[in-house]
Amino acid sequence: MHLDELRDLMEATYGLQDTERGIPATIAWLTEELGELAQAVRKGTREQQLHELGDVLAWVASLAAQLDLSMDEAVHRYADGCPKCARRPCACGQRASG
């Protein structure tokens, strides 16, 4: 499944609910799920980690749908490796943030 297919799936499944909930609430849910993923990474099983990673991806996809953004386009900046030095592995030691 491509990332935009995930976005479209989440929109078809939860789009009306997500739109009614709004972007600030979606960000709050995403943040909560990210915290649950962090806890699963620290103390959980592989199955719990997969569950929480799936939830984080679903909320990111829902946010992308609400913002009418392509997840495939967003991740494309990493297609050649590090966006700053274009190397794999990164040779500049800088994580792209801006």
Protein Blocks (a to p, Z undefined) as FASTA:
>chain_A
ZZklmmmmmmmmmmmmmmmnommlmmmmmmmmmmmmmmmmmmmcfklmmmmmmmmmmmmm
mmmmmnopafklmmmmmmnopfklopacdfklpacfZZ
